[in-house]
Amino acid sequence: MKGVTRYDDYLTNLSLAYPRGNLIGEIIAPVVTVEFFSDKVFVDADDAIMQVNDNAEGVNAPVVDSEAGTPYSYKTTRKALSEIVLDKEAKNANAVVALEQRATNKLTHRLLLKHEMRVASLLTNASKITQSTDLAATGHKQLNETGGSDEFENDIILAVKAIFENTGATANTIVIPFEAALHVANLGFVKDTLKYQYGMEVVSAQFQKQVMALVGLPPIIRGLKVVVSNGRVATYNKGKSATVGNPFGNNILVGYVPENSGIDSMFGILTMEYDGRKVVKERINDPAGTKIIVEWDYDILEANLKCWYKLKNVVA
């Protein structure tokens, strides 16, 4: 039986149905299924301001080059994690499938967490997201300081305006770390928003509804859909003191999430998925057991990142 490998439909479906919980990577970097593992996405040369003479009376219609812009490229790679379910452990369990389910769920969560870290590292990278305001700088107020409410409201307007001027895209999302969300919910204009706003139905994920209800946040702030980042990731090496933090750090992000990847692929970030998550079972002899492998083939496409704006050091 050594070396026998096969995809397991049941465990694959279990992985695909795994609840995202507090992971928001796929919310702000939507998944796009692609036919080729490597390709380029061509962008128009700013159609918003480029005028072309359309007078075709008695002459050939002018030709428009829709691939004049610099293309964005991607190349998907296989990401995978594995765990071994030992035969001797399975014999002690009531059902082998329970151990395999547990392994599948654990590996799926770690794959999704790694995806979240890739998205977060991109959106918090100062060389990638160049539009930012440091709330800890002189002349600014952090969320937990007196005057922080006015500062935050003005910064949102500043961010939305900068995104529109630089890309033509209208910001539609605000990403708030859980620690900062507790302070945002206490701001005056946010409390007023909550009074007159209805409908948690606009919140896509059940966990997001629960978090917003817990901290008292409305689903929309200043026209931006609220997404609470509540992920936790270990940032220490084995043998070192435990350090656990939010993947997005002490930053609030305002930006544009593509609503239609077919036409909006020139903005923000997308998860280009060549092959969805699959679960492989492989028999091994030393030690005797079954190896569970969860794999996912994708890449993060970086398009026009000027559609994101970062508010740094939002809480003291």
C-alpha positions as CSV (number, residue, x, y, z in Angstrom):
1,M,0.0,0.0,0.0
2,K,3.0,2.3,0.3
3,G,2.7,5.3,-2.0
4,V,-0.9,4.8,-2.9
5,T,-2.4,8.3,-3.1
6,R,-6.0,9.4,-3.9
7,Y,-8.2,12.4,-3.5
8,D,-10.9,12.0,-0.9
9,D,-14.2,13.6,-1.9
10,Y,-15.7,13.6,1.6
11,L,-12.7,15.3,3.2
12,T,-12.4,17.7,0.2
13,N,-16.0,18.8,0.7
14,L,-15.3,19.2,4.4
15,S,-12.4,21.4,3.7
16,L,-14.3,23.5,1.1
17,A,-17.2,24.0,3.7
18,Y,-14.8,25.0,6.5
19,P,-16.2,28.1,8.2
20,R,-13.9,31.1,7.7
21,G,-14.6,32.4,11.2
22,N,-12.5,35.4,12.0
23,L,-10.4,35.1,8.8
24,I,-11.1,37.9,6.3
25,G,-8.5,37.2,3.6
26,E,-11.1,36.0,1.0
27,I,-13.4,39.0,1.8
28,I,-10.8,41.6,0.8
29,A,-9.0,39.5,-1.8
30,P,-11.9,37.7,-3.5
31,V,-11.2,34.4,-5.1
32,V,-11.2,34.3,-9.0
33,T,-11.1,30.9,-10.7
34,V,-8.6,30.9,-13.6
35,E,-8.0,28.5,-16.4
36,F,-4.2,29.1,-16.6
37,F,-1.8,28.8,-13.7
38,S,0.2,31.7,-15.2
39,D,-1.2,34.6,-17.1
40,K,-1.3,38.4,-17.5
41,V,-4.3,40.7,-16.8
42,F,-4.2,43.6,-19.3
43,V,-5.5,47.0,-18.1
44,D,-6.9,49.8,-20.1
45,A,-4.8,53.0,-20.4
46,D,-7.1,55.0,-18.1
47,D,-10.3,55.1,-20.1
48,A,-11.7,57.5,-17.5
49,I,-9.8,60.5,-19.1
50,M,-8.7,59.2,-22.5
51,Q,-10.8,60.7,-25.2
52,V,-10.8,59.1,-28.7
53,N,-12.2,60.7,-31.8
54,D,-15.3,58.7,-32.7
55,N,-16.1,60.6,-35.9
56,A,-16.4,57.7,-38.4
57,E,-18.4,59.5,-41.1
58,G,-16.9,58.4,-44.4
59,V,-13.7,57.0,-42.7
60,N,-12.8,53.8,-40.9
61,A,-13.8,53.7,-37.3
62,P,-10.7,54.7,-35.1
63,V,-9.0,51.7,-33.4
64,V,-8.8,51.7,-29.6
65,D,-6.0,49.8,-28.0
66,S,-7.4,48.3,-24.8
67,E,-4.1,46.7,-23.9
68,A,-2.0,49.8,-23.8
69,G,-1.6,49.7,-20.1
70,T,1.0,47.7,-18.1
71,P,-0.4,44.2,-17.5
72,Y,-0.5,42.7,-14.1
73,S,0.7,39.1,-13.9
74,Y,0.3,36.1,-11.6
75,K,1.7,32.6,-11.3
76,T,-0.1,30.2,-9.1
77,T,1.8,27.7,-6.9
78,R,0.6,24.7,-5.0
79,K,0.4,25.4,-1.2
80,A,-0.1,22.3,0.9
81,L,0.1,21.0,4.5
82,S,0.0,17.5,5.8
83,E,-0.6,15.6,9.0
84,I,-0.2,11.9,9.7
85,V,-3.0,9.9,11.4
86,L,-1.2,6.9,13.0
87,D,-2.9,3.5,12.9
88,K,-2.3,3.0,16.6
89,E,-4.0,6.3,17.4
90,A,-6.9,5.4,15.1
91,K,-7.5,2.1,16.9
92,N,-8.0,4.0,20.2
93,A,-10.6,6.3,18.6
94,N,-14.3,5.5,18.2
95,A,-14.1,6.2,14.5
96,V,-11.1,6.7,12.2
97,V,-13.0,9.3,10.2
98,A,-13.2,11.5,13.3
99,L,-9.4,11.8,13.4
100,E,-9.3,12.4,9.7
101,Q,-11.9,15.2,10.0
102,R,-10.0,16.8,12.8
103,A,-6.8,16.7,10.7
104,T,-8.5,18.2,7.7
105,N,-10.0,21.0,9.7
106,K,-6.8,21.9,11.4
107,L,-4.8,21.9,8.1
108,T,-7.5,23.9,6.3
109,H,-7.5,26.5,9.0
110,R,-3.7,26.9,8.7
111,L,-3.8,27.2,4.9
112,L,-6.5,29.9,5.2
113,L,-4.5,31.6,7.9
114,K,-1.4,31.6,5.7
115,H,-3.5,33.1,2.9
116,E,-4.6,35.8,5.4
117,M,-1.0,36.6,6.3
118,R,-0.1,37.0,2.6
119,V,-3.0,39.5,2.1
120,A,-2.2,41.3,5.4
121,S,1.5,41.6,4.7
122,L,0.7,43.1,1.3
123,L,-1.8,45.7,2.6
124,T,0.4,46.7,5.5
125,N,3.6,47.0,3.5
126,A,4.6,50.6,3.3
127,S,6.3,50.1,-0.1
128,K,3.1,48.6,-1.5
129,I,0.4,50.8,0.2
130,T,2.0,54.2,-0.2
131,Q,-1.0,56.3,0.8
132,S,-1.2,56.6,4.6
133,T,-1.7,58.7,7.6
134,D,0.0,58.1,10.9
135,L,-2.4,58.9,13.7
136,A,0.5,58.8,16.3
137,A,2.3,61.6,14.4
138,T,2.3,65.2,15.7
139,G,-0.9,67.0,14.9
140,H,-3.0,63.9,14.8
141,K,-5.2,62.1,17.3
142,Q,-5.5,58.3,18.0
143,L,-8.8,56.7,18.5
144,N,-8.5,56.5,22.3
145,E,-7.5,60.2,22.6
146,T,-9.8,63.2,23.1
147,G,-10.7,64.5,19.7
148,G,-10.1,61.1,18.1
149,S,-13.7,61.0,16.7
150,D,-13.2,64.1,14.6
151,E,-9.8,62.9,13.5
152,F,-11.1,59.5,12.4
153,E,-14.0,60.9,10.5
154,N,-11.8,63.4,8.6
155,D,-9.3,60.7,7.9
156,I,-11.9,58.5,6.3
157,I,-13.0,61.4,4.0
158,L,-9.3,62.0,3.2
159,A,-8.7,58.4,2.3
160,V,-11.9,58.0,0.1
161,K,-11.0,61.2,-1.7
162,A,-7.3,60.2,-2.3
163,I,-8.4,56.8,-3.7
164,F,-10.9,58.4,-6.1
165,E,-8.5,61.0,-7.3
166,N,-5.7,58.4,-8.0
167,T,-7.8,55.6,-9.4
168,G,-11.3,56.7,-10.1
169,A,-12.5,53.9,-7.9
170,T,-15.0,54.6,-5.1
171,A,-13.8,53.1,-1.8
172,N,-16.3,50.5,-0.5
173,T,-14.6,48.8,2.4
174,I,-13.0,49.6,5.8
175,V,-11.0,47.0,7.6
176,I,-10.8,47.5,11.4
177,P,-8.7,45.3,13.7
178,F,-10.7,44.0,16.7
179,E,-8.7,46.0,19.2
180,A,-9.4,49.2,17.3
181,A,-13.0,48.3,16.7
182,L,-13.7,48.5,20.4
183,H,-12.6,52.2,20.3
184,V,-14.3,53.0,16.9
185,A,-17.6,51.8,18.3
186,N,-17.3,54.4,21.1
187,L,-16.8,57.3,18.7
188,G,-19.6,59.9,18.5
189,F,-20.4,59.8,14.8
190,V,-20.3,56.0,14.8
191,K,-22.8,55.8,17.6
192,D,-25.0,58.2,15.6
193,T,-24.7,56.0,12.6
194,L,-25.8,53.0,14.5
195,K,-28.9,54.8,15.7
196,Y,-30.3,55.3,12.2
197,Q,-28.9,52.3,10.4
198,Y,-30.6,49.0,9.9
199,G,-29.8,45.7,8.3
200,M,-27.0,43.4,9.3
201,E,-28.1,41.6,6.1
202,V,-25.5,43.6,4.3
203,V,-22.8,41.8,6.2
204,S,-21.7,38.7,4.2
205,A,-20.3,36.5,7.0
206,Q,-22.1,35.3,10.0
207,F,-19.0,35.7,12.2
208,Q,-18.7,39.3,11.1
209,K,-22.3,39.9,12.3
210,Q,-21.5,38.4,15.6
211,V,-18.3,40.5,16.1
212,M,-20.0,43.8,15.0
213,A,-22.9,43.1,17.4
214,L,-20.5,42.3,20.2
215,V,-18.5,45.6,19.9
216,G,-21.4,47.7,18.7
217,L,-20.3,48.5,15.2
218,P,-22.8,49.3,12.4
219,P,-22.4,47.3,9.1
220,I,-21.6,50.5,7.2
221,I,-19.6,53.6,8.2
222,R,-19.6,56.6,5.9
223,G,-20.7,54.4,3.0
224,L,-17.9,51.8,3.6
225,K,-18.8,48.2,4.4
226,V,-17.2,47.3,7.8
227,V,-14.9,44.3,8.0
228,V,-13.5,43.4,11.4
229,S,-10.1,41.7,11.4
230,N,-10.1,39.4,14.4
231,G,-7.5,36.9,13.4
232,R,-4.8,35.7,15.7
233,V,-1.4,34.5,14.6
234,A,1.7,33.5,16.5
235,T,4.7,35.7,15.7
236,Y,7.4,33.9,17.6
237,N,9.7,30.9,17.1
238,K,9.6,27.7,19.1
239,G,11.4,28.1,22.4
240,K,10.7,31.8,22.6
241,S,8.2,33.8,24.6
242,A,4.7,33.5,23.2
243,T,3.6,36.5,21.1
244,V,0.2,36.5,19.4
245,G,-1.0,39.4,17.3
246,N,-3.5,40.5,14.7
247,P,-2.3,39.9,11.2
248,F,-3.3,43.5,10.2
249,G,-1.5,45.0,13.2
250,N,-2.5,48.4,14.6
251,N,-3.8,49.7,11.3
252,I,-7.1,50.5,9.8
253,L,-7.4,50.1,6.0
254,V,-9.8,51.9,3.7
255,G,-10.1,50.6,0.2
256,Y,-11.9,49.2,-2.8
257,V,-12.7,45.5,-3.0
258,P,-13.6,44.4,-6.6
259,E,-17.3,43.6,-6.8
260,N,-17.0,42.1,-10.2
261,S,-13.7,40.5,-10.9
262,G,-14.5,40.2,-14.5
263,I,-14.2,43.9,-15.1
264,D,-12.6,45.2,-11.9
265,S,-9.4,43.0,-12.0
266,M,-7.3,46.2,-12.5
267,F,-8.0,47.3,-8.9
268,G,-6.8,46.1,-5.5
269,I,-5.9,42.4,-4.9
270,L,-7.4,39.2,-6.0
271,T,-6.9,35.5,-5.2
272,M,-6.2,33.8,-8.5
273,E,-7.2,30.2,-7.9
274,Y,-6.1,27.7,-10.4
275,D,-7.2,24.7,-8.4
276,G,-9.5,24.8,-5.4
277,R,-8.7,23.1,-2.1
278,K,-8.4,19.3,-2.3
279,V,-7.6,16.7,0.3
280,V,-5.4,13.8,-0.5
281,K,-5.0,10.6,1.6
282,E,-1.8,8.6,1.3
283,R,-0.9,5.3,3.0
284,I,2.5,5.2,4.7
285,N,4.3,2.3,6.3
286,D,6.9,4.0,8.6
287,P,5.2,4.8,10.9
288,A,2.0,2.9,9.9
289,G,-0.7,5.4,9.2
290,T,-2.5,7.6,6.8
291,K,-1.1,11.0,5.7
292,I,-3.8,13.7,5.2
293,I,-2.7,16.4,2.7
294,V,-4.7,19.6,2.2
295,E,-3.6,21.5,-0.9
296,W,-4.6,24.8,-2.6
297,D,-3.2,26.2,-5.8
298,Y,-3.4,30.0,-6.0
299,D,-1.5,33.3,-6.2
300,I,-2.3,36.8,-5.0
301,L,-2.6,39.2,-7.9
302,E,-1.4,42.7,-7.1
303,A,-3.3,45.2,-9.3
304,N,-3.6,49.0,-8.7
305,L,-2.9,49.3,-5.0
306,K,-3.6,53.0,-5.0
307,C,-7.2,52.0,-4.3
308,W,-6.1,51.3,-0.7
309,Y,-5.3,53.8,2.1
310,K,-3.8,52.9,5.4
311,L,-4.3,54.6,8.8
312,K,-1.4,53.7,10.9
313,N,-1.0,53.4,14.7
314,V,-4.7,54.0,15.3
315,V,-4.7,53.1,19.0
316,A,-2.0,54.1,21.6
